[in-house]
């Protein structure tokens, strides 16, 4: 006779916890995307004229 290996069955609490963790993960990723600064804005050159103050 062959033995059939089955994956352990998750309890209802574990399923709820896993669902909540996935929802939290999605919220964190959405917030990170909303806060993300596009690379075009971080590499744009901004004139810095502070060094000229002593030469005026």
PQR file of N, CA, C, O and H, with PARSE charges and radii, in Angstrom:
ATOM      1  N   UNK A   1       0.829  -1.172   0.000 -0.4000 1.5000
ATOM      2  CA  UNK A   1       0.000   0.000   0.000 -0.0000 2.0000
ATOM      3  C   UNK A   1       0.877   1.239   0.000  0.5500 1.7000
ATOM      4  O   UNK A   1       1.890   1.308   0.695 -0.5500 1.4000
ATOM      5  N   UNK A   2       0.466   2.210  -0.791 -0.4000 1.5000
ATOM      6  CA  UNK A   2       1.217   3.461  -0.852 -0.0000 2.0000
ATOM      7  C   UNK A   2       0.708   4.458   0.173  0.5500 1.7000
ATOM      8  O   UNK A   2      -0.488   4.544   0.450 -0.5500 1.4000
ATOM      9  H   UNK A   2      -0.357   2.155  -1.355  0.4000 1.0000
ATOM     10  N   UNK A   3       1.618   5.183   0.710 -0.4000 1.5000
ATOM     11  CA  UNK A   3       1.199   6.213   1.668 -0.0000 2.0000
ATOM     12  C   UNK A   3       1.098   7.554   0.936  0.5500 1.7000
ATOM     13  O   UNK A   3       1.975   7.926   0.157 -0.5500 1.4000
ATOM     14  H   UNK A   3       2.590   5.113   0.485  0.4000 1.0000
ATOM     15  N   UNK A   4       0.024   8.252   1.205 -0.4000 1.5000
ATOM     16  CA  UNK A   4      -0.208   9.549   0.581 -0.0000 2.0000
ATOM     17  C   UNK A   4       0.144  10.623   1.595  0.5500 1.7000
ATOM     18  O   UNK A   4      -0.390  10.660   2.703 -0.5500 1.4000
ATOM     19  H   UNK A   4      -0.689   7.950   1.838  0.4000 1.0000
ATOM     20  N   UNK A   5       1.061  11.500   1.185 -0.4000 1.5000
ATOM     21  CA  UNK A   5       1.434  12.591   2.086 -0.0000 2.0000
ATOM     22  C   UNK A   5       0.568  13.798   1.765  0.5500 1.7000
ATOM     23  O   UNK A   5       0.466  14.217   0.612 -0.5500 1.4000
ATOM     24  H   UNK A   5       1.495  11.470   0.285  0.4000 1.0000
ATOM     25  N   UNK A   6      -0.041  14.340   2.779 -0.4000 1.5000
ATOM     26  CA  UNK A   6      -0.887  15.513   2.615 -0.0000 2.0000
ATOM     27  C   UNK A   6      -0.268  16.693   3.339  0.5500 1.7000
ATOM     28  O   UNK A   6       0.430  16.536   4.340 -0.5500 1.4000
ATOM     29  H   UNK A   6       0.042  14.000   3.715  0.4000 1.0000
ATOM     30  N   UNK A   7      -0.539  17.876   2.811 -0.4000 1.5000
ATOM     31  CA  UNK A   7      -0.064  19.077   3.487 -0.0000 2.0000
ATOM     32  C   UNK A   7      -0.879  19.265   4.763  0.5500 1.7000
ATOM     33  O   UNK A   7      -2.067  18.942   4.795 -0.5500 1.4000
ATOM     34  H   UNK A   7      -1.106  18.003   1.997  0.4000 1.0000
ATOM     35  N   UNK A   8      -0.258  19.778   5.795 -0.4000 1.5000
ATOM     36  CA  UNK A   8      -1.006  20.000   7.034 -0.0000 2.0000
ATOM     37  C   UNK A   8      -2.147  20.999   6.803  0.5500 1.7000
ATOM     38  O   UNK A   8      -1.984  22.006   6.114 -0.5500 1.4000
ATOM     39  H   UNK A   8       0.707  20.041   5.769  0.4000 1.0000
ATOM     40  N   UNK A   9      -3.271  20.699   7.381 -0.4000 1.5000
ATOM     41  CA  UNK A   9      -4.444  21.545   7.226 -0.0000 2.0000
ATOM     42  C   UNK A   9      -4.313  22.735   8.175  0.5500 1.7000
ATOM     43  O   UNK A   9      -4.028  22.569   9.361 -0.5500 1.4000
ATOM     44  H   UNK A   9      -3.403  19.880   7.941  0.4000 1.0000
ATOM     45  N   UNK A  10      -4.526  23.946   7.632 -0.4000 1.5000
ATOM     46  CA  UNK A  10      -4.446  25.142   8.465 -0.0000 2.0000
ATOM     47  C   UNK A  10      -5.737  25.311   9.251  0.5500 1.7000
ATOM     48  O   UNK A  10      -6.827  25.006   8.767 -0.5500 1.4000
ATOM     49  H   UNK A  10      -4.757  24.081   6.669  0.4000 1.0000
ATOM     50  N   UNK A  11      -5.588  25.793  10.447 -0.4000 1.5000
ATOM     51  CA  UNK A  11      -6.772  26.084  11.246 -0.0000 2.0000
ATOM     52  C   UNK A  11      -7.398  27.377  10.736  0.5500 1.7000
ATOM     53  O   UNK A  11      -6.770  28.135   9.997 -0.5500 1.4000
ATOM     54  H   UNK A  11      -4.703  26.041  10.840  0.4000 1.0000
ATOM     55  N   UNK A  12      -8.620  27.613  11.132 -0.4000 1.5000
ATOM     56  CA  UNK A  12      -9.324  28.831  10.713 -0.0000 2.0000
ATOM     57  C   UNK A  12      -8.568  30.071  11.189  0.5500 1.7000
ATOM     58  O   UNK A  12      -8.472  31.058  10.459 -0.5500 1.4000
ATOM     59  H   UNK A  12      -9.131  26.997  11.732  0.4000 1.0000
ATOM     60  N   UNK A  13      -8.035  30.022  12.400 -0.4000 1.5000
ATOM     61  CA  UNK A  13      -7.271  31.150  12.933 -0.0000 2.0000
ATOM     62  C   UNK A  13      -6.026  31.443  12.112  0.5500 1.7000
ATOM     63  O   UNK A  13      -5.693  32.603  11.870 -0.5500 1.4000
ATOM     64  H   UNK A  13      -8.114  29.221  12.992  0.4000 1.0000
ATOM     65  N   UNK A  14      -5.335  30.383  11.682 -0.4000 1.5000
ATOM     66  CA  UNK A  14      -4.144  30.564  10.856 -0.0000 2.0000
ATOM     67  C   UNK A  14      -4.503  31.159   9.508  0.5500 1.7000
ATOM     68  O   UNK A  14      -3.769  31.994   8.981 -0.5500 1.4000
ATOM     69  H   UNK A  14      -5.605  29.441  11.879  0.4000 1.0000
ATOM     70  N   UNK A  15      -5.632  30.733   8.945 -0.4000 1.5000
ATOM     71  CA  UNK A  15      -6.074  31.275   7.663 -0.0000 2.0000
ATOM     72  C   UNK A  15      -6.398  32.759   7.787  0.5500 1.7000
ATOM     73  O   UNK A  15      -6.035  33.552   6.919 -0.5500 1.4000
ATOM     74  H   UNK A  15      -6.228  30.054   9.374  0.4000 1.0000
ATOM     75  N   UNK A  16      -7.080  33.132   8.863 -0.4000 1.5000
ATOM     76  CA  UNK A  16      -7.425  34.535   9.092 -0.0000 2.0000
ATOM     77  C   UNK A  16      -6.154  35.360   9.269  0.5500 1.7000
ATOM     78  O   UNK A  16      -6.028  36.450   8.712 -0.5500 1.4000
ATOM     79  H   UNK A  16      -7.375  32.488   9.569  0.4000 1.0000
ATOM     80  N   UNK A  17      -5.216  34.832  10.049 -0.4000 1.5000
ATOM     81  CA  UNK A  17      -3.964  35.545  10.290 -0.0000 2.0000
ATOM     82  C   UNK A  17      -3.189  35.741   8.993  0.5500 1.7000
ATOM     83  O   UNK A  17      -2.641  36.816   8.747 -0.5500 1.4000
ATOM     84  H   UNK A  17      -5.318  33.946  10.502  0.4000 1.0000
ATOM     85  N   UNK A  18      -3.143  34.704   8.169 -0.4000 1.5000
ATOM     86  CA  UNK A  18      -2.440  34.798   6.895 -0.0000 2.0000
ATOM     87  C   UNK A  18      -3.106  35.837   5.992  0.5500 1.7000
ATOM     88  O   UNK A  18      -2.415  36.595   5.310 -0.5500 1.4000
ATOM     89  H   UNK A  18      -3.588  33.831   8.368  0.4000 1.0000
ATOM     90  N   UNK A  19      -4.420  35.880   5.981 -0.4000 1.5000
ATOM     91  CA  UNK A  19      -5.151  36.859   5.179 -0.0000 2.0000
ATOM     92  C   UNK A  19      -4.873  38.274   5.679  0.5500 1.7000
ATOM     93  O   UNK A  19      -4.673  39.189   4.880 -0.5500 1.4000
ATOM     94  H   UNK A  19      -4.981  35.265   6.535  0.4000 1.0000
ATOM     95  N   UNK A  20      -4.861  38.453   6.996 -0.4000 1.5000
ATOM     96  CA  UNK A  20      -4.585  39.770   7.572 -0.0000 2.0000
ATOM     97  C   UNK A  20      -3.156  40.217   7.276  0.5500 1.7000
ATOM     98  O   UNK A  20      -2.913  41.391   6.995 -0.5500 1.4000
ATOM     99  H   UNK A  20      -5.023  37.710   7.645  0.4000 1.0000
ATOM    100  N   UNK A  21      -2.213  39.280   7.339 -0.4000 1.5000
ATOM    101  CA  UNK A  21      -0.826  39.618   7.039 -0.0000 2.0000
ATOM    102  C   UNK A  21      -0.665  40.033   5.579  0.5500 1.7000
ATOM    103  O   UNK A  21       0.068  40.976   5.278 -0.5500 1.4000
ATOM    104  H   UNK A  21      -2.410  38.327   7.567  0.4000 1.0000
ATOM    105  N   UNK A  22      -1.339  39.342   4.685 -0.4000 1.5000
ATOM    106  CA  UNK A  22      -1.263  39.695   3.271 -0.0000 2.0000
ATOM    107  C   UNK A  22      -1.893  41.063   3.029  0.5500 1.7000
ATOM    108  O   UNK A  22      -1.366  41.849   2.242 -0.5500 1.4000
ATOM    109  H   UNK A  22      -1.934  38.577   4.930  0.4000 1.0000
ATOM    110  N   UNK A  23      -3.007  41.361   3.688 -0.4000 1.5000
ATOM    111  CA  UNK A  23      -3.650  42.669   3.548 -0.0000 2.0000
ATOM    112  C   UNK A  23      -2.730  43.766   4.074  0.5500 1.7000
ATOM    113  O   UNK A  23      -2.614  44.826   3.460 -0.5500 1.4000
ATOM    114  H   UNK A  23      -3.435  40.722   4.328  0.4000 1.0000
ATOM    115  N   UNK A  24      -2.076  43.518   5.205 -0.4000 1.5000
ATOM    116  CA  UNK A  24      -1.145  44.499   5.766 -0.0000 2.0000
ATOM    117  C   UNK A  24       0.032  44.708   4.817  0.5500 1.7000
ATOM    118  O   UNK A  24       0.484  45.836   4.620 -0.5500 1.4000
ATOM    119  H   UNK A  24      -2.170  42.657   5.704  0.4000 1.0000
ATOM    120  N   UNK A  25       0.518  43.635   4.239 -0.4000 1.5000
ATOM    121  CA  UNK A  25       1.628  43.724   3.281 -0.0000 2.0000
ATOM    122  C   UNK A  25       1.238  44.585   2.090  0.5500 1.7000
ATOM    123  O   UNK A  25       2.020  45.422   1.640 -0.5500 1.4000
ATOM    124  H   UNK A  25       0.151  42.718   4.399  0.4000 1.0000
ATOM    125  N   UNK A  26       0.035  44.382   1.584 -0.4000 1.5000
ATOM    126  CA  UNK A  26      -0.442  45.168   0.444 -0.0000 2.0000
ATOM    127  C   UNK A  26      -0.580  46.647   0.811  0.5500 1.7000
ATOM    128  O   UNK A  26      -0.260  47.519   0.003 -0.5500 1.4000
ATOM    129  H   UNK A  26      -0.601  43.702   1.950  0.4000 1.0000
ATOM    130  N   UNK A  27      -1.056  46.934   2.031 -0.4000 1.5000
ATOM    131  CA  UNK A  27      -1.173  48.331   2.469 -0.0000 2.0000
ATOM    132  C   UNK A  27       0.203  48.986   2.568  0.5500 1.7000
ATOM    133  O   UNK A  27       0.375  50.138   2.170 -0.5500 1.4000
ATOM    134  H   UNK A  27      -1.316  46.226   2.688  0.4000 1.0000
ATOM    135  N   UNK A  28       1.175  48.257   3.097 -0.4000 1.5000
ATOM    136  CA  UNK A  28       2.530  48.795   3.223 -0.0000 2.0000
ATOM    137  C   UNK A  28       3.120  49.066   1.843  0.5500 1.7000
ATOM    138  O   UNK A  28       3.734  50.111   1.626 -0.5500 1.4000
ATOM    139  H   UNK A  28       1.036  47.321   3.421  0.4000 1.0000
ATOM    140  N   UNK A  29       2.941  48.140   0.919 -0.4000 1.5000
ATOM    141  CA  UNK A  29       3.463  48.344  -0.434 -0.0000 2.0000
ATOM    142  C   UNK A  29       2.783  49.527  -1.118  0.5500 1.7000
ATOM    143  O   UNK A  29       3.441  50.296  -1.818 -0.5500 1.4000
ATOM    144  H   UNK A  29       2.442  47.292   1.095  0.4000 1.0000
ATOM    145  N   UNK A  30       1.484  49.679  -0.924 -0.4000 1.5000
ATOM    146  CA  UNK A  30       0.758  50.804  -1.522 -0.0000 2.0000
ATOM    147  C   UNK A  30       1.244  52.124  -0.928  0.5500 1.7000
ATOM    148  O   UNK A  30       1.402  53.104  -1.655 -0.5500 1.4000
ATOM    149  H   UNK A  30       0.949  49.055  -0.355  0.4000 1.0000
ATOM    150  N   UNK A  31       1.483  52.161   0.380 -0.4000 1.5000
ATOM    151  CA  UNK A  31       1.975  53.386   1.019 -0.0000 2.0000
ATOM    152  C   UNK A  31       3.383  53.704   0.539  0.5500 1.7000
ATOM    153  O   UNK A  31       3.701  54.866   0.290 -0.5500 1.4000
ATOM    154  H   UNK A  31       1.355  51.364   0.971  0.4000 1.0000
ATOM    155  N   UNK A  32       4.225  52.694   0.408 -0.4000 1.5000
ATOM    156  CA  UNK A  32       5.589  52.910  -0.068 -0.0000 2.0000
ATOM    157  C   UNK A  32       5.578  53.452  -1.490  0.5500 1.7000
ATOM    158  O   UNK A  32       6.370  54.335  -1.821 -0.5500 1.4000
ATOM    159  H   UNK A  32       3.967  51.749   0.611  0.4000 1.0000
ATOM    160  N   UNK A  33       4.706  52.942  -2.321 -0.4000 1.5000
ATOM    161  CA  UNK A  33       4.604  53.429  -3.697 -0.0000 2.0000
ATOM    162  C   UNK A  33       4.110  54.874  -3.707  0.5500 1.7000
ATOM    163  O   UNK A  33       4.580  55.679  -4.511 -0.5500 1.4000
ATOM    164  H   UNK A  33       4.063  52.225  -2.053  0.4000 1.0000
ATOM    165  N   UNK A  34       3.179  55.209  -2.835 -0.4000 1.5000
ATOM    166  CA  UNK A  34       2.660  56.578  -2.768 -0.0000 2.0000
ATOM    167  C   UNK A  34       3.747  57.550  -2.291  0.5500 1.7000
ATOM    168  O   UNK A  34       3.777  58.702  -2.724 -0.5500 1.4000
ATOM    169  H   UNK A  34       2.797  54.554  -2.182  0.4000 1.0000
ATOM    170  N   UNK A  35       4.631  57.098  -1.409 -0.4000 1.5000
ATOM    171  CA  UNK A  35       5.692  57.948  -0.872 -0.0000 2.0000
ATOM    172  C   UNK A  35       6.947  57.973  -1.735  0.5500 1.7000
ATOM    173  O   UNK A  35       7.870  58.747  -1.482 -0.5500 1.4000
ATOM    174  H   UNK A  35       4.607  56.162  -1.057  0.4000 1.0000
ATOM    175  N   UNK A  36       6.974  57.129  -2.743 -0.4000 1.5000
ATOM    176  CA  UNK A  36       8.184  56.991  -3.570 -0.0000 2.0000
ATOM    177  C   UNK A  36       8.470  58.290  -4.326  0.5500 1.7000
ATOM    178  O   UNK A  36       7.555  58.930  -4.845 -0.5500 1.4000
ATOM    179  H   UNK A  36       6.225  56.500  -2.948  0.4000 1.0000
ATOM    180  N   UNK A  37       9.741  58.669  -4.382 -0.4000 1.5000
ATOM    181  CA  UNK A  37      10.165  59.836  -5.144 -0.0000 2.0000
ATOM    182  C   UNK A  37      10.734  59.332  -6.464  0.5500 1.7000
ATOM    183  O   UNK A  37      11.671  58.533  -6.463 -0.5500 1.4000
ATOM    184  H   UNK A  37      10.484  58.149  -3.961  0.4000 1.0000
ATOM    185  N   UNK A  38      10.185  59.785  -7.590 -0.4000 1.5000
ATOM    186  CA  UNK A  38      10.700  59.329  -8.888 -0.0000 2.0000
ATOM    187  C   UNK A  38      12.182  59.667  -9.040  0.5500 1.7000
ATOM    188  O   UNK A  38      12.640  60.710  -8.573 -0.5500 1.4000
ATOM    189  H   UNK A  38       9.425  60.435  -7.591  0.4000 1.0000
ATOM    190  N   UNK A  39      12.909  58.799  -9.682 -0.4000 1.5000
ATOM    191  CA  UNK A  39      14.355  58.989  -9.832 -0.0000 2.0000
ATOM    192  C   UNK A  39      14.656  60.270 -10.598  0.5500 1.7000
ATOM    193  O   UNK A  39      15.700  60.883 -10.377 -0.5500 1.4000
ATOM    194  H   UNK A  39      12.537  57.952 -10.062  0.4000 1.0000
ATOM    195  N   UNK A  40      13.770  60.686 -11.489 -0.4000 1.5000
ATOM    196  CA  UNK A  40      14.001  61.917 -12.246 -0.0000 2.0000
ATOM    197  C   UNK A  40      14.113  63.116 -11.310  0.5500 1.7000
ATOM    198  O   UNK A  40      14.872  64.048 -11.579 -0.5500 1.4000
ATOM    199  H   UNK A  40      12.921  60.188 -11.669  0.4000 1.0000
ATOM    200  N   UNK A  41      13.360  63.093 -10.215 -0.4000 1.5000
ATOM    201  CA  UNK A  41      13.392  64.205  -9.273 -0.0000 2.0000
ATOM    202  C   UNK A  41      14.608  64.154  -8.360  0.5500 1.7000
ATOM    203  O   UNK A  41      15.039  65.193  -7.859 -0.5500 1.4000
ATOM    204  H   UNK A  41      12.744  62.337  -9.997  0.4000 1.0000
ATOM    205  N   UNK A  42      15.161  62.992  -8.136 -0.4000 1.5000
ATOM    206  CA  UNK A  42      16.305  62.890  -7.230 -0.0000 2.0000
ATOM    207  C   UNK A  42      17.614  63.174  -7.939  0.5500 1.7000
ATOM    208  O   UNK A  42      18.612  63.452  -7.275 -0.5500 1.4000
ATOM    209  H   UNK A  42      14.810  62.148  -8.543  0.4000 1.0000
ATOM    210  N   UNK A  43      17.647  63.115  -9.259 -0.4000 1.5000
ATOM    211  CA  UNK A  43      18.898  63.327  -9.984 -0.0000 2.0000
ATOM    212  C   UNK A  43      18.928  64.673 -10.692  0.5500 1.7000
ATOM    213  O   UNK A  43      19.920  64.996 -11.346 -0.5500 1.4000
ATOM    214  H   UNK A  43      16.836  62.890  -9.798  0.4000 1.0000
ATOM    215  N   UNK A  44      17.871  65.462 -10.580 -0.4000 1.5000
ATOM    216  CA  UNK A  44      17.820  66.755 -11.243 -0.0000 2.0000
ATOM    217  C   UNK A  44      18.808  67.710 -10.566  0.5500 1.7000
ATOM    218  O   UNK A  44      18.836  67.822  -9.340 -0.5500 1.4000
ATOM    219  H   UNK A  44      17.065  65.199 -10.049  0.4000 1.0000
ATOM    220  N   UNK A  45      19.599  68.378 -11.361 -0.4000 1.5000
ATOM    221  CA  UNK A  45      20.568  69.324 -10.823 -0.0000 2.0000
ATOM    222  C   UNK A  45      19.857  70.598 -10.376  0.5500 1.7000
ATOM    223  O   UNK A  45      19.016  71.145 -11.090 -0.5500 1.4000
ATOM    224  H   UNK A  45      19.576  68.287 -12.357  0.4000 1.0000
ATOM    225  N   UNK A  46      20.209  71.051  -9.195 -0.4000 1.5000
ATOM    226  CA  UNK A  46      19.652  72.290  -8.662 -0.0000 2.0000
ATOM    227  C   UNK A  46      20.819  73.234  -8.439  0.5500 1.7000
ATOM    228  O   UNK A  46      21.782  72.874  -7.762 -0.5500 1.4000
ATOM    229  H   UNK A  46      20.892  70.607  -8.614  0.4000 1.0000
ATOM    230  N   UNK A  47      20.749  74.446  -9.002 -0.4000 1.5000
ATOM    231  CA  UNK A  47      21.879  75.367  -8.823 -0.0000 2.0000
ATOM    232  C   UNK A  47      22.092  75.689  -7.345  0.5500 1.7000
ATOM    233  O   UNK A  47      21.144  75.973  -6.614 -0.5500 1.4000
ATOM    234  H   UNK A  47      19.967  74.738  -9.552  0.4000 1.0000
ATOM    235  N   UNK A  48      23.323  75.639  -6.933 -0.4000 1.5000
ATOM    236  CA  UNK A  48      23.679  75.935  -5.551 -0.0000 2.0000
ATOM    237  C   UNK A  48      24.593  77.151  -5.570  0.5500 1.7000
ATOM    238  O   UNK A  48      25.759  77.058  -5.954 -0.5500 1.4000
ATOM    239  H   UNK A  48      24.093  75.408  -7.528  0.4000 1.0000
ATOM    240  N   UNK A  49      24.063  78.275  -5.159 -0.4000 1.5000
ATOM    241  CA  UNK A  49      24.833  79.518  -5.227 -0.0000 2.0000
ATOM    242  C   UNK A  49      25.388  79.933  -3.868  0.5500 1.7000
ATOM    243  O   UNK A  49      25.884  81.050  -3.722 -0.5500 1.4000
ATOM    244  H   UNK A  49      23.115  78.350  -4.846  0.4000 1.0000
ATOM    245  N   UNK A  50      25.311  79.067  -2.890 -0.4000 1.5000
ATOM    246  CA  UNK A  50      25.791  79.426  -1.546 -0.0000 2.0000
ATOM    247  C   UNK A  50      27.274  79.756  -1.540  0.5500 1.7000
ATOM    248  O   UNK A  50      27.710  80.613  -0.772 -0.5500 1.4000
ATOM    249  H   UNK A  50      24.908  78.160  -3.008  0.4000 1.0000
ATOM    250  N   UNK A  51      28.056  79.094  -2.380 -0.4000 1.5000
ATOM    251  CA  UNK A  51      29.502  79.292  -2.382 -0.0000 2.0000
ATOM    252  C   UNK A  51      29.871  80.692  -2.865  0.5500 1.7000
ATOM    253  O   UNK A  51      31.003  81.124  -2.643 -0.5500 1.4000
ATOM    254  H   UNK A  51      27.703  78.398  -3.004  0.4000 1.0000
ATOM    255  N   UNK A  52      28.961  81.419  -3.517 -0.4000 1.5000
ATOM    256  CA  UNK A  52      29.268  82.750  -4.035 -0.0000 2.0000
ATOM    257  C   UNK A  52      29.065  83.846  -2.982  0.5500 1.7000
ATOM    258  O   UNK A  52      29.447  84.990  -3.224 -0.5500 1.4000
ATOM    259  H   UNK A  52      28.042  81.068  -3.698  0.4000 1.0000
ATOM    260  N   UNK A  53      28.490  83.539  -1.850 -0.4000 1.5000
ATOM    261  CA  UNK A  53      28.179  84.566  -0.858 -0.0000 2.0000
ATOM    262  C   UNK A  53      29.419  85.357  -0.425  0.5500 1.7000
ATOM    263  O   UNK A  53      29.345  86.570  -0.230 -0.5500 1.4000
ATOM    264  H   UNK A  53      28.179  82.609  -1.654  0.4000 1.0000
ATOM    265  N   UNK A  54      30.509  84.697  -0.283 -0.4000 1.5000
ATOM    266  CA  UNK A  54      31.733  85.387   0.160 -0.0000 2.0000
ATOM    267  C   UNK A  54      32.402  86.199  -0.926  0.5500 1.7000
ATOM    268  O   UNK A  54      33.276  87.009  -0.620 -0.5500 1.4000
ATOM    269  H   UNK A  54      30.569  83.712  -0.442  0.4000 1.0000
ATOM    270  N   UNK A  55      32.030  86.018  -2.181 -0.4000 1.5000
ATOM    271  CA  UNK A  55      32.680  86.697  -3.299 -0.0000 2.0000
ATOM    272  C   UNK A  55      31.922  87.940  -3.749  0.5500 1.7000
ATOM    273  O   UNK A  55      32.349  88.603  -4.694 -0.5500 1.4000
ATOM    274  H   UNK A  55      31.319  85.360  -2.430  0.4000 1.0000
ATOM    275  N   UNK A  56      30.819  88.270  -3.104 -0.4000 1.5000
ATOM    276  CA  UNK A  56      30.026  89.421  -3.571 -0.0000 2.0000
ATOM    277  C   UNK A  56      30.507  90.705  -3.011  0.5500 1.7000
ATOM    278  O   UNK A  56      29.945  91.758  -3.310 -0.5500 1.4000
ATOM    279  H   UNK A  56      30.472  87.732  -2.336  0.4000 1.0000
TER
END
